[in-house]
């Protein structure tokens, strides 16, 4: 598990590894290829292993917990 914090875009997820993202502060968007998902405090997202990585684009300062699920 790691805590990601920032106000500029950052990568989330790991290729071939499923991850759970928990937004604990702030808001923004997760971009997964051509799809965008709105994210706010308290939202939980699963990035499947097949998805790999995405981009989190904060609209303000955010804190996100990224939890990798072992295979």
N, C-alpha and C positions, 0 to 999 in steps of 0.2 A: 504494500500500500504506500502511496505517496500523496503528498499534498501539493497541488499546483496553485500558484497565486500570481495574479498579474492583471494588467489593464490593456495589454496588447495581445495579438493572436499567438497561440501556442499549440503545438501538436499534442494530441491525446491518442492513446491506444498503442498497441505493439503488433506488428504483423504476425499472424498465426496464433495469437493469444487472445482469448475473450477477456474483456475488461468491463467493470462496472464503474460508472462515473456518478458521483454524488455532488451536486452543487450545494455548498453550505453557506455561501455568501455571494451576493451580486446577481448578475444576469448576463445573458449573451446568447450566442447561437453555436450549435455544433454543425459543422459541414462534413458530410460524408459523401464524397464524390459530388454528384449534382443535387443532392438532397440536403436541405437545411432544416434544423429543428430548433425551436425556441427553448431556452433553458432559463429557469429562475431558481431562486433559493428553495431548497427542499426537493427539487426534481432529481430523479434517478434514471440513468440510461444504461442499457447494455450495448456494448460494441462487440458484436460476434467476432470470432476468430477470422472468419472469412472477410470481414470488413477491413481488418487491419488497423490502419490509422485514420484519424480525422483531424480537423482543425477546430479549435474552440476560439471564437471571436467574441471577447467580452464587450459589453456596452458600458461597463463600469468596472471597477476593481472586483475581481471574483476570486473565490477560493473553491477549488474542486478537489475532492478526494478521488483518486484513481486506484482501483483495486483490481489487480490482475488475478484471474482465476486459474490455478494450476491445472494442467491437463491430467 
